[in-house]
Amino acid sequence: MNRRALTSLALLLLPAALLPAAETTKLTKPRILVICTGNSARSQITAGILKSLDPRLDVYSGGTAPAPRINPYAVRAMQEIGIDISAGTPKNVRQFLGESFDYVITVCDEADRDCPNFRGKVGTRLHIPFPDPAKATGTDDEIMTVFRKVREDIKVKFTDLYQTNIRRRM
């Protein structure tokens, strides 16, 4: 084995904490936190879509005022496109305040307004708002239509963000 190959092998075997900063960014997964108010629909849908785009992403979601459970219409809307978010549980964004993230993204205006300050390092802070599908009323089919529309809007915008920004930084 030549010297260059041995050096590359040694870098792979070293703990990330011992590597130069430039080397650690190549080895770590991008950490993404998606925030909405209740963490029961929009942020859960977004997290599910991001994870489906690239399993190397380390995606979390939280809410500024978490709901008691994930919205069943969000679960159904995602099941329709083959993504299972049924195990998701709403979490308070405050539990993430001391952590570092490459991206912190709010997906509703209320969460953007109420988003607390992070003590950990935040690389990029984005606000990409969507209407709250949980406010939909009407028949089951009418409510599902609203959830599908929001899901598709999220899918389009976050696929674009992944392709043009996140993937290029990996």
C-alpha positions in Angstrom: 0.0 0.0 0.0 1.4 3.4 -0.9 1.8 6.3 1.5 -1.2 8.2 0.2 -3.5 5.1 0.6 -2.2 4.5 4.1 -2.8 8.2 5.1 -6.4 7.9 3.7 -7.0 4.7 5.6 -5.6 6.2 8.8 -8.0 9.2 8.5 -10.9 6.9 8.2 -9.9 5.0 11.3 -9.3 8.1 13.5 -12.1 9.4 15.7 -13.7 12.4 14.1 -12.7 14.6 17.1 -9.0 14.1 16.2 -9.4 15.0 12.5 -8.8 18.5 11.1 -12.0 20.4 10.6 -11.9 20.0 6.8 -11.8 16.3 7.2 -14.6 16.0 9.7 -17.1 17.8 7.4 -16.6 15.0 4.8 -17.3 12.3 7.3 -20.3 13.7 9.3 -23.9 13.7 8.2 -25.6 17.0 7.7 -27.8 17.7 10.8 -31.1 19.3 10.1 -33.8 20.5 12.5 -37.3 21.3 11.1 -39.6 23.3 13.3 -43.3 24.1 13.2 -45.7 25.0 16.0 -47.3 21.6 16.9 -44.7 19.3 15.4 -47.6 17.1 14.3 -47.9 17.7 10.5 -45.7 20.1 8.5 -42.4 19.5 10.3 -43.1 15.7 10.5 -43.9 15.6 6.8 -40.8 17.6 5.9 -38.5 15.4 8.1 -40.0 12.3 6.4 -39.4 13.7 2.9 -35.8 14.8 3.7 -35.0 11.4 5.1 -36.4 9.7 2.0 -34.3 11.9 -0.2 -31.0 10.8 1.4 -30.7 8.4 4.4 -27.3 10.1 5.2 -29.1 13.1 6.5 -29.5 13.4 10.2 -33.0 14.9 10.4 -34.9 16.0 13.5 -38.2 17.9 14.0 -39.6 19.8 16.9 -42.4 22.2 17.8 -42.7 25.5 19.7 -45.9 24.2 21.3 -46.0 20.4 20.6 -49.2 18.7 20.0 -50.0 15.5 22.0 -49.6 13.3 18.9 -48.7 13.3 15.3 -51.7 14.2 13.0 -53.3 11.0 11.6 -53.9 12.8 8.3 -50.2 13.6 8.0 -49.5 9.9 8.5 -52.0 8.9 5.8 -50.7 11.5 3.4 -47.2 10.2 3.7 -48.2 6.6 3.6 -49.7 7.4 0.1 -46.2 8.1 -1.2 -44.5 5.2 0.6 -43.1 7.1 3.6 -43.9 5.9 7.1 -43.9 8.7 9.8 -46.3 6.9 12.1 -43.7 6.3 14.8 -43.1 10.1 15.0 -43.8 11.8 18.2 -44.1 15.6 18.7 -41.1 17.0 20.6 -40.5 20.4 22.1 -37.8 22.4 20.2 -36.3 23.4 23.5 -34.7 20.0 23.9 -32.5 20.8 20.9 -31.3 24.2 22.0 -27.9 23.1 23.1 -27.2 21.1 19.9 -25.5 22.2 16.7 -27.2 21.9 13.3 -26.1 22.6 9.8 -29.7 23.7 9.0 -32.5 25.0 11.2 -35.6 25.4 9.1 -39.0 26.8 10.2 -42.0 25.7 8.1 -44.6 28.0 9.6 -44.8 31.7 10.4 -45.7 31.1 14.1 -42.6 28.9 14.7 -40.4 31.4 12.8 -41.7 34.2 15.1 -41.5 32.0 18.3 -38.3 30.1 17.5 -35.9 30.3 20.5 -32.2 31.1 20.3 -29.9 28.1 20.0 -26.8 27.8 22.2 -25.3 25.3 19.7 -23.8 26.3 16.4 -26.4 26.8 13.6 -24.9 26.9 10.1 -27.9 28.0 8.0 -31.2 29.3 9.3 -34.1 29.2 6.8 -37.8 30.0 6.8 -39.9 28.1 4.3 -43.5 28.5 5.3 -46.5 26.3 4.4 -50.2 26.7 5.4 -51.3 24.5 8.3 -53.2 21.5 6.9 -54.4 20.7 10.4 -56.8 23.7 10.1 -58.6 22.0 7.2 -62.3 21.4 7.7 -64.9 19.4 5.8 -65.2 15.8 4.8 -62.5 13.3 5.2 -61.7 13.6 1.4 -61.6 17.4 1.6 -59.2 17.3 4.6 -57.0 14.7 2.8 -56.9 16.9 -0.3 -55.5 19.8 1.8 -52.9 17.5 3.4 -51.9 16.1 0.0 -51.4 19.6 -1.4 -49.2 20.7 1.5 -47.3 17.4 1.3 -46.6 18.0 -2.4 -45.6 21.6 -1.9 -43.2 20.5 0.8 -41.8 17.7 -1.4 -41.2 20.1 -4.3 -39.5 22.8 -2.2 -37.4 20.5 -0.1 -36.3 18.4 -3.0 -35.1 21.6 -4.6 -33.3 22.7 -1.4 -31.7 19.3 -1.1 -30.5 19.2 -4.8 -29.3 22.8 -4.9 -27.9 23.3 -1.5 -27.7 20.4 1.0 -26.3 17.7 -1.4 -23.7 20.1 -2.8 -22.3 20.7 0.7 -21.9 17.0 1.4 
